[in-house]
Amino acid sequence: MQLLGQYYQNYYQGKFVTYFGESYDQPVVSLTINDNEITQSVGLFFEFLFDYALQSPVWYDGKNYYPGNNSNLPSLLAINNRKPVTVSTLPPSSDPCGMTVMKAKIISYVATQFGTAASSDTALTVKSAGGLEVGLGVLGKLSVGDNNTLSDLIKIVVTEVVQRLTAQAGYLLFSQIDIVQSASPTVALAGQAALIQYWTTRFTSADRLAAAGKTN
């Protein structure tokens, strides 16, 4: 529990950065708690759970941290006394199947897309239940669809779960395979875009494919 306390201490100091490099807003000292503070508090707890359970690595290319793909240092490194794993454009000669910047970017892209899609679908499902009311006795009724706080809580939990599990699965996959990059900058750039498209197209949801078919 002491470790969990350090997570929340970082949060209340306005210093917390998630595994994906997202900075949480510092809570405002007041007599009320707004929706954003509630959802971030819950998201922070899930950050702690996944950091502890998965022990996922953070990669660094000398400029950006991954899978966040930005310069924000994830708080889990300082809190857990860990260092990022340095990656380069080419895999190390000792391990051709090791992690590279391109692999880290693909993991970042896929995990972010999955998280966004999952949270969007969840939000639509929750909103569609706007007429659903749960009796709470003397406390009245809870309208699921109309309760923005509940909707935001479900979205942040779904996003956290999907992103972290996708990133972990991507790491386990890409750390075991080799991706050959072109020496030509122009070709390499085109190859990178093609690789990202290749690894993400197969995961396109059925509803998006159906929507695309209707427009053709």
Backbone as CSV, one residue per row, in Angstrom:
resi,resn,N_x,N_y,N_z,CA_x,CA_y,CA_z,C_x,C_y,C_z
1,MET,0.812,-1.211,0.000,0.000,0.000,0.000,0.850,1.267,0.000
2,GLN,2.080,1.129,0.503,2.972,2.286,0.513,3.284,2.739,-0.912
3,LEU,3.468,1.755,-1.810,3.749,2.081,-3.206,2.557,2.784,-3.845
4,LEU,1.364,2.318,-3.557,0.162,2.954,-4.078,0.066,4.392,-3.575
5,GLY,0.461,4.597,-2.321,0.438,5.937,-1.757,1.358,6.888,-2.503
6,GLN,2.487,6.377,-3.005,3.412,7.213,-3.767,2.796,7.640,-5.096
7,TYR,1.989,6.765,-5.676,1.294,7.112,-6.919,0.365,8.299,-6.677
8,TYR,-0.426,8.204,-5.613,-1.378,9.271,-5.332,-0.680,10.538,-4.846
9,GLN,0.449,10.385,-4.204,1.218,11.559,-3.795,1.698,12.331,-5.016
10,ASN,2.171,11.603,-6.021,2.573,12.227,-7.280,1.388,12.935,-7.930
11,TYR,0.244,12.282,-7.872,-0.966,12.839,-8.479,-1.373,14.144,-7.801
12,TYR,-1.399,14.156,-6.485,-1.822,15.347,-5.758,-0.811,16.490,-5.877
13,GLN,0.419,16.140,-6.246,1.429,17.174,-6.478,1.413,17.671,-7.920
14,GLY,0.544,17.085,-8.736,0.440,17.487,-10.134,1.592,17.002,-10.981
15,LYS,2.232,15.902,-10.566,3.411,15.404,-11.275,3.185,14.063,-11.960
16,PHE,1.989,13.510,-11.855,1.807,12.148,-12.347,1.663,12.091,-13.862
17,VAL,2.431,11.163,-14.458,2.383,10.899,-15.899,2.134,9.408,-16.092
18,THR,1.166,9.057,-16.904,0.803,7.660,-17.111,1.855,6.917,-17.930
19,TYR,1.655,5.608,-18.047,2.550,4.763,-18.838,2.608,5.224,-20.289
20,PHE,1.502,5.789,-20.785,1.442,6.285,-22.161,1.774,7.774,-22.254
21,GLY,2.372,8.335,-21.224,2.862,9.702,-21.290,1.814,10.780,-21.155
22,GLU,0.657,10.442,-20.620,-0.403,11.438,-20.422,-0.267,12.059,-19.036
23,SER,-0.245,13.370,-18.969,-0.131,14.077,-17.690,-1.505,14.261,-17.071
24,TYR,-1.628,13.898,-15.799,-2.881,14.101,-15.080,-2.913,15.507,-14.486
25,ASP,-4.089,16.114,-14.475,-4.257,17.438,-13.882,-4.137,17.359,-12.366
26,GLN,-3.527,18.364,-11.768,-3.422,18.406,-10.319,-4.790,18.693,-9.706
27,PRO,-5.204,17.894,-8.718,-6.505,18.121,-8.083,-6.572,19.499,-7.430
28,VAL,-7.758,20.095,-7.468,-7.971,21.398,-6.859,-8.504,21.215,-5.442
29,VAL,-7.911,21.895,-4.494,-8.349,21.801,-3.106,-9.656,22.581,-2.941
30,SER,-10.739,21.846,-2.681,-12.046,22.472,-2.508,-12.949,21.517,-1.745
31,LEU,-14.158,21.953,-1.479,-15.109,21.131,-0.735,-15.822,20.137,-1.631
32,THR,-15.634,20.256,-2.920,-16.271,19.347,-3.872,-15.214,18.666,-4.738
33,ILE,-15.588,17.539,-5.325,-14.713,16.787,-6.228,-15.391,16.738,-7.587
34,ASN,-14.696,17.230,-8.616,-15.315,17.226,-9.944,-15.148,15.879,-10.634
35,ASP,-15.839,15.718,-11.752,-15.827,14.443,-12.475,-14.426,14.060,-12.926
36,ASN,-13.641,15.033,-13.367,-12.299,14.752,-13.856,-11.422,14.169,-12.763
37,GLU,-11.530,14.705,-11.559,-10.730,14.202,-10.447,-11.140,12.791,-10.048
38,ILE,-12.418,12.507,-10.142,-12.906,11.165,-9.818,-12.383,10.143,-10.820
39,THR,-12.513,10.459,-12.113,-12.069,9.516,-13.145,-10.553,9.336,-13.132
40,GLN,-9.813,10.414,-12.906,-8.362,10.295,-12.864,-7.898,9.494,-11.647
41,SER,-8.592,9.628,-10.542,-8.244,8.854,-9.346,-8.412,7.364,-9.605
42,VAL,-9.496,7.008,-10.296,-9.731,5.604,-10.638,-8.708,5.137,-11.671
43,GLY,-8.442,5.989,-12.680,-7.436,5.637,-13.685,-6.076,5.429,-13.067
44,LEU,-5.747,6.217,-12.057,-4.469,6.095,-11.362,-4.345,4.746,-10.671
45,PHE,-5.440,4.296,-10.076,-5.430,2.996,-9.401,-5.157,1.874,-10.395
46,PHE,-5.759,1.952,-11.579,-5.526,0.926,-12.595,-4.100,1.024,-13.158
47,GLU,-3.560,2.234,-13.228,-2.156,2.394,-13.615,-1.268,1.617,-12.653
48,PHE,-1.531,1.780,-11.382,-0.762,1.079,-10.352,-0.880,-0.437,-10.504
49,LEU,-2.099,-0.918,-10.716,-2.317,-2.360,-10.844,-1.532,-2.943,-12.014
50,PHE,-1.604,-2.283,-13.171,-0.915,-2.805,-14.346,0.599,-2.637,-14.243
51,ASP,1.053,-1.543,-13.669,2.497,-1.364,-13.475,3.060,-2.473,-12.604
52,TYR,2.318,-2.828,-11.567,2.772,-3.846,-10.618,2.672,-5.245,-11.217
53,ALA,1.565,-5.513,-11.922,1.320,-6.863,-12.435,2.134,-7.187,-13.684
54,LEU,2.241,-6.236,-14.611,2.883,-6.513,-15.897,4.379,-6.204,-15.922
55,GLN,4.798,-5.235,-15.107,6.205,-4.807,-15.126,6.635,-4.463,-16.557
56,SER,5.766,-3.784,-17.277,6.030,-3.455,-18.679,7.194,-2.477,-18.806
57,PRO,8.072,-2.687,-19.788,9.209,-1.780,-19.980,8.782,-0.458,-20.608
58,VAL,9.558,0.568,-20.361,9.402,1.859,-21.016,10.629,2.043,-21.889
59,TRP,10.435,2.397,-23.163,11.562,2.535,-24.083,11.897,4.002,-24.311
60,TYR,13.160,4.262,-24.578,13.635,5.635,-24.754,14.620,5.683,-25.914
61,ASP,14.397,6.619,-26.852,15.269,6.711,-28.024,16.200,7.919,-27.978
62,GLY,16.328,8.521,-26.798,17.168,9.701,-26.658,16.376,10.990,-26.737
63,LYS,15.113,10.884,-27.140,14.243,12.049,-27.254,12.861,11.778,-26.681
64,ASN,12.258,10.673,-27.083,10.905,10.345,-26.644,10.864,9.042,-25.858
65,TYR,9.838,8.947,-25.009,9.584,7.719,-24.253,8.423,6.988,-24.912
66,TYR,8.518,5.659,-24.932,7.481,4.832,-25.539,6.953,3.832,-24.511
67,PRO,5.669,3.470,-24.634,4.784,3.634,-25.784,4.057,4.979,-25.879
68,GLY,4.362,5.933,-25.022,3.699,7.225,-25.106,4.052,8.009,-26.345
69,ASN,5.255,7.773,-26.887,5.737,8.473,-28.081,5.755,9.985,-27.869
70,ASN,6.217,10.403,-26.681,6.408,11.813,-26.381,7.524,11.956,-25.349
71,SER,7.827,13.181,-24.975,8.959,13.435,-24.087,8.603,13.381,-22.600
72,ASN,7.358,13.048,-22.276,6.935,12.979,-20.869,7.450,11.697,-20.213
73,LEU,8.165,11.854,-19.118,8.717,10.704,-18.401,7.629,10.041,-17.557
74,PRO,7.269,8.769,-17.843,6.243,8.081,-17.054,6.644,8.000,-15.580
75,SER,5.703,8.284,-14.712,5.988,8.329,-13.276,6.393,6.980,-12.704
76,LEU,5.981,5.891,-13.341,6.292,4.570,-12.806,7.796,4.334,-12.701
77,LEU,8.578,4.996,-13.545,10.022,4.796,-13.501,10.625,5.321,-12.200
78,ALA,10.260,6.543,-11.830,10.793,7.134,-10.607,10.220,6.462,-9.367
79,ILE,8.926,6.186,-9.394,8.277,5.586,-8.231,8.814,4.191,-7.955
80,ASN,9.043,3.421,-9.001,9.513,2.041,-8.854,11.028,1.906,-8.991
81,ASN,11.712,3.059,-9.059,13.174,3.071,-9.155,13.661,2.234,-10.339
82,ARG,13.058,2.487,-11.506,13.423,1.771,-12.720,13.965,2.740,-13.762
83,LYS,14.683,2.211,-14.733,15.221,3.015,-15.818,14.597,2.572,-17.139
84,PRO,14.442,3.508,-18.095,13.896,3.121,-19.396,14.899,2.288,-20.180
85,VAL,14.389,1.489,-21.094,15.232,0.664,-21.950,15.563,1.469,-23.204
86,THR,16.834,1.669,-23.456,17.249,2.452,-24.615,17.069,1.648,-25.898
87,VAL,16.432,2.252,-26.894,16.239,1.610,-28.186,16.792,2.519,-29.279
88,SER,17.117,1.939,-30.398,17.651,2.698,-31.523,16.890,2.340,-32.785
89,THR,17.304,2.946,-33.903,16.636,2.677,-35.174,16.808,1.228,-35.592
90,LEU,17.995,0.681,-35.344,18.291,-0.704,-35.688,18.395,-1.541,-34.424
91,PRO,18.015,-2.824,-34.493,18.106,-3.687,-33.315,19.571,-3.962,-32.959
92,PRO,19.866,-4.263,-31.700,21.246,-4.559,-31.307,21.769,-5.797,-32.011
93,SER,23.057,-5.794,-32.334,23.646,-6.933,-33.055,23.560,-8.214,-32.244
94,SER,23.528,-8.069,-30.915,23.459,-9.249,-30.063,22.068,-9.880,-30.050
95,ASP,21.068,-9.102,-30.480,19.697,-9.595,-30.482,18.931,-8.970,-31.646
96,PRO,19.049,-9.529,-32.863,18.381,-8.969,-34.048,16.876,-8.836,-33.896
97,CYS,16.312,-9.629,-32.992,14.861,-9.577,-32.811,14.456,-8.667,-31.655
98,GLY,15.397,-7.862,-31.173,15.089,-6.973,-30.058,14.210,-5.811,-30.468
99,MET,13.909,-4.957,-29.503,13.034,-3.813,-29.751,13.773,-2.710,-30.498
100,THR,13.037,-2.011,-31.358,13.553,-0.856,-32.096,12.547,0.285,-31.967
101,VAL,12.937,1.460,-32.449,12.051,2.616,-32.404,10.784,2.346,-33.221
102,MET,10.953,1.732,-34.395,9.789,1.445,-35.236,8.817,0.515,-34.526
103,LYS,9.328,-0.520,-33.890,8.461,-1.451,-33.174,7.732,-0.744,-32.040
104,ALA,8.455,0.125,-31.334,7.846,0.869,-30.231,6.735,1.784,-30.741
105,LYS,6.952,2.399,-31.903,5.936,3.282,-32.484,4.709,2.484,-32.926
106,ILE,4.927,1.299,-33.467,3.798,0.460,-33.883,2.975,0.060,-32.661
107,ILE,3.661,-0.330,-31.585,2.967,-0.693,-30.347,2.163,0.491,-29.826
108,SER,2.776,1.681,-29.850,2.103,2.894,-29.391,0.855,3.163,-30.210
109,TYR,0.987,3.063,-31.525,-0.132,3.360,-32.425,-1.272,2.362,-32.246
110,VAL,-0.941,1.071,-32.252,-1.970,0.038,-32.147,-2.702,0.132,-30.805
111,ALA,-1.938,0.275,-29.713,-2.554,0.338,-28.384,-3.458,1.555,-28.253
112,THR,-3.016,2.692,-28.791,-3.819,3.909,-28.719,-5.099,3.770,-29.524
113,GLN,-4.986,3.202,-30.730,-6.170,3.012,-31.574,-7.158,2.055,-30.930
114,PHE,-6.649,0.981,-30.369,-7.524,0.007,-29.706,-8.236,0.651,-28.525
115,GLY,-7.480,1.416,-27.722,-8.061,2.062,-26.550,-9.139,3.056,-26.930
116,THR,-8.874,3.838,-27.974,-9.848,4.831,-28.434,-11.109,4.166,-28.960
117,ALA,-10.939,3.124,-29.755,-12.094,2.413,-30.319,-12.932,1.771,-29.221
118,ALA,-12.256,1.138,-28.266,-12.967,0.449,-27.187,-13.741,1.426,-26.315
119,SER,-13.106,2.556,-25.973,-13.779,3.535,-25.116,-14.944,4.200,-25.849
120,SER,-14.787,4.419,-27.156,-15.864,5.027,-27.939,-17.066,4.099,-28.015
121,ASP,-16.801,2.810,-28.283,-17.893,1.839,-28.345,-18.578,1.713,-26.989
122,THR,-17.776,1.743,-25.923,-18.339,1.642,-24.574,-19.209,2.841,-24.261
123,ALA,-18.738,4.035,-24.658,-19.499,5.261,-24.406,-20.850,5.211,-25.110
124,LEU,-20.860,4.714,-26.362,-22.110,4.612,-27.104,-23.064,3.637,-26.425
125,THR,-22.520,2.535,-25.918,-23.346,1.536,-25.240,-23.967,2.109,-23.976
126,VAL,-23.145,2.832,-23.206,-23.633,3.417,-21.958,-24.682,4.477,-22.240
127,LYS,-24.402,5.340,-23.239,-25.350,6.396,-23.575,-26.665,5.828,-24.083
128,SER,-26.590,4.680,-24.770,-27.809,4.081,-25.304,-28.708,3.557,-24.190
129,ALA,-28.138,3.409,-22.993,-28.910,2.936,-21.841,-29.447,4.115,-21.032
130,GLY,-29.679,5.243,-21.704,-30.102,6.458,-21.015,-31.407,6.284,-20.257
131,GLY,-32.279,5.368,-20.718,-33.547,5.173,-20.038,-33.468,4.177,-18.907
132,LEU,-32.315,3.550,-18.721,-32.171,2.531,-17.690,-31.975,3.177,-16.329
133,GLU,-32.825,2.835,-15.374,-32.711,3.391,-14.039,-32.619,2.263,-13.025
134,VAL,-31.748,2.439,-12.064,-31.557,1.444,-11.016,-32.049,2.031,-9.704
135,GLY,-32.971,1.349,-9.040,-33.509,1.846,-7.794,-32.511,1.729,-6.659
136,LEU,-32.367,2.788,-5.899,-31.438,2.802,-4.774,-32.165,3.033,-3.451
137,GLY,-33.424,2.639,-3.408,-34.189,2.782,-2.179,-34.415,4.241,-1.824
138,VAL,-34.106,4.585,-0.572,-34.325,5.948,-0.086,-33.411,6.946,-0.774
139,LEU,-32.352,6.450,-1.450,-31.416,7.348,-2.129,-31.915,7.769,-3.500
140,GLY,-33.032,7.168,-3.927,-33.581,7.552,-5.218,-33.210,6.563,-6.315
141,LYS,-32.980,7.083,-7.538,-32.668,6.246,-8.687,-31.406,6.744,-9.380
142,LEU,-30.703,5.798,-9.989,-29.504,6.131,-10.752,-29.767,5.885,-12.225
143,SER,-29.695,6.923,-13.036,-29.891,6.798,-14.475,-28.532,6.574,-15.109
144,VAL,-28.312,5.358,-15.655,-27.001,4.982,-16.171,-26.568,5.861,-17.336
145,GLY,-27.415,6.034,-18.319,-27.033,6.777,-19.503,-26.815,8.254,-19.252
146,ASP,-27.556,8.813,-18.320,-27.475,10.248,-18.075,-26.382,10.623,-17.087
147,ASN,-25.795,9.648,-16.450,-24.783,9.925,-15.450,-23.419,10.038,-16.129
148,ASN,-22.950,11.263,-16.364,-21.687,11.471,-17.071,-20.501,10.936,-16.295
149,THR,-20.564,11.031,-14.977,-19.461,10.529,-14.155,-19.286,9.037,-14.347
150,LEU,-20.399,8.304,-14.298,-20.339,6.853,-14.486,-19.828,6.511,-15.879
151,SER,-20.301,7.237,-16.881,-19.854,7.003,-18.255,-18.354,7.223,-18.386
152,ASP,-17.859,8.309,-17.791,-16.429,8.619,-17.867,-15.598,7.585,-17.114
153,LEU,-16.125,7.085,-15.998,-15.416,6.059,-15.231,-15.258,4.784,-16.045
154,ILE,-16.345,4.374,-16.686,-16.299,3.158,-17.501,-15.330,3.344,-18.668
155,LYS,-15.355,4.513,-19.286,-14.473,4.781,-20.428,-13.007,4.727,-20.029
156,ILE,-12.647,5.331,-18.893,-11.235,5.369,-18.516,-10.740,3.988,-18.102
157,VAL,-11.618,3.192,-17.494,-11.235,1.826,-17.121,-11.031,0.971,-18.364
158,VAL,-11.975,1.058,-19.303,-11.872,0.281,-20.552,-10.626,0.691,-21.329
159,THR,-10.378,1.999,-21.426,-9.204,2.492,-22.153,-7.924,1.977,-21.521
160,GLU,-7.855,2.044,-20.212,-6.650,1.604,-19.493,-6.396,0.116,-19.700
161,VAL,-7.439,-0.681,-19.553,-7.294,-2.130,-19.701,-6.872,-2.504,-21.117
162,VAL,-7.553,-1.945,-22.111,-7.263,-2.285,-23.503,-5.870,-1.819,-23.912
163,GLN,-5.514,-0.587,-23.569,-4.199,-0.067,-23.948,-3.065,-0.867,-23.309
164,ARG,-3.177,-1.139,-22.033,-2.078,-1.820,-21.352,-1.911,-3.266,-21.820
165,LEU,-3.012,-3.968,-21.997,-2.923,-5.354,-22.455,-2.445,-5.425,-23.907
166,THR,-2.883,-4.468,-24.730,-2.430,-4.437,-26.124,-0.941,-4.128,-26.202
167,ALA,-0.481,-3.177,-25.410,0.943,-2.826,-25.403,1.789,-3.998,-24.930
168,GLN,1.317,-4.705,-23.917,2.061,-5.853,-23.406,2.118,-6.973,-24.436
169,ALA,0.983,-7.229,-25.100,0.949,-8.265,-26.138,1.843,-7.876,-27.303
170,GLY,1.824,-6.590,-27.670,2.682,-6.121,-28.757,4.151,-6.267,-28.429
171,TYR,4.507,-5.973,-27.198,5.904,-6.122,-26.763,6.348,-7.579,-26.832
172,LEU,5.513,-8.476,-26.334,5.862,-9.896,-26.359,6.006,-10.410,-27.783
173,LEU,5.204,-9.861,-28.716,5.276,-10.279,-30.118,6.498,-9.699,-30.818
174,PHE,6.634,-8.359,-30.780,7.676,-7.699,-31.558,9.079,-7.929,-31.016
175,SER,9.205,-8.266,-29.754,10.530,-8.538,-29.203,11.055,-9.891,-29.653
176,GLN,10.190,-10.669,-30.324,10.596,-11.998,-30.779,10.721,-12.099,-32.291
177,ILE,10.480,-10.995,-33.016,10.585,-11.031,-34.468,11.493,-9.911,-34.948
178,ASP,11.959,-10.046,-36.169,12.841,-9.043,-36.753,12.116,-8.323,-37.881
179,ILE,12.233,-6.988,-37.910,11.666,-6.180,-38.986,12.813,-5.481,-39.694
180,VAL,13.009,-5.797,-40.962,14.108,-5.233,-41.727,13.717,-3.865,-42.254
181,GLN,14.568,-2.857,-41.992,14.311,-1.504,-42.450,15.260,-1.138,-43.591
182,SER,14.798,-0.295,-44.497,15.606,0.142,-45.623,16.626,1.183,-45.185
183,ALA,17.774,1.205,-45.843,18.819,2.182,-45.529,18.479,3.549,-46.099
184,SER,17.609,3.601,-47.110,17.209,4.858,-47.718,16.164,5.552,-46.851
185,PRO,16.379,6.824,-46.458,15.419,7.528,-45.603,14.017,7.574,-46.203
186,THR,13.934,7.836,-47.525,12.626,7.932,-48.174,11.912,6.599,-48.167
187,VAL,12.649,5.565,-48.541,12.074,4.223,-48.567,11.742,3.766,-47.157
188,ALA,12.605,4.122,-46.198,12.382,3.723,-44.809,11.111,4.339,-44.265
189,LEU,10.864,5.610,-44.610,9.666,6.289,-44.150,8.426,5.631,-44.730
190,ALA,8.477,5.330,-46.029,7.349,4.665,-46.677,7.157,3.269,-46.093
191,GLY,8.282,2.607,-45.815,8.208,1.267,-45.235,7.606,1.274,-43.854
192,GLN,7.923,2.308,-43.084,7.367,2.426,-41.735,5.858,2.584,-41.786
193,ALA,5.375,3.441,-42.689,3.933,3.649,-42.837,3.252,2.353,-43.278
194,ALA,3.904,1.636,-44.193,3.337,0.383,-44.682,3.271,-0.662,-43.582
195,LEU,4.308,-0.706,-42.740,4.328,-1.673,-41.652,3.232,-1.383,-40.636
196,ILE,3.074,-0.117,-40.304,2.025,0.250,-39.351,0.655,-0.112,-39.910
197,GLN,0.459,0.165,-41.204,-0.809,-0.178,-41.837,-1.019,-1.688,-41.849
198,TYR,0.067,-2.426,-42.119,-0.026,-3.884,-42.187,-0.441,-4.479,-40.845
199,TRP,0.194,-3.973,-39.768,-0.062,-4.553,-38.455,-1.376,-4.091,-37.843
200,THR,-1.956,-3.019,-38.380,-3.198,-2.502,-37.796,-4.427,-2.828,-38.628
201,THR,-4.267,-3.014,-39.949,-5.418,-3.269,-40.808,-6.165,-4.522,-40.396
202,ARG,-5.432,-5.546,-40.023,-6.069,-6.806,-39.662,-6.896,-6.697,-38.383
203,PHE,-6.663,-5.632,-37.615,-7.401,-5.459,-36.373,-8.583,-4.509,-36.523
204,THR,-8.851,-4.062,-37.773,-9.961,-3.147,-37.996,-11.264,-3.820,-37.577
205,SER,-12.064,-3.088,-36.786,-13.294,-3.678,-36.260,-14.296,-3.946,-37.368
206,ALA,-15.171,-4.895,-37.135,-16.156,-5.295,-38.138,-17.106,-4.158,-38.474
207,ASP,-17.435,-3.326,-37.467,-18.374,-2.246,-37.746,-17.765,-1.199,-38.658
208,ARG,-16.453,-0.975,-38.556,-15.787,-0.017,-39.447,-15.731,-0.555,-40.868
209,LEU,-15.508,-1.855,-40.990,-15.484,-2.466,-42.317,-16.870,-2.385,-42.949
210,ALA,-17.898,-2.591,-42.142,-19.264,-2.533,-42.658,-19.605,-1.118,-43.089
211,ALA,-19.158,-0.135,-42.296,-19.417,1.265,-42.636,-18.712,1.635,-43.930
212,ALA,-17.492,1.114,-44.101,-16.743,1.407,-45.322,-17.433,0.797,-46.541
213,GLY,-18.034,-0.387,-46.337,-18.726,-1.051,-47.440,-19.958,-0.302,-47.886
214,LYS,-20.621,0.376,-46.937,-21.823,1.124,-47.292,-21.504,2.358,-48.117
215,THR,-20.299,2.918,-47.917,-19.937,4.129,-48.644,-19.428,3.845,-50.036
216,ASN,-19.094,2.583,-50.301,-18.555,2.230,-51.620,-19.687,1.962,-52.605
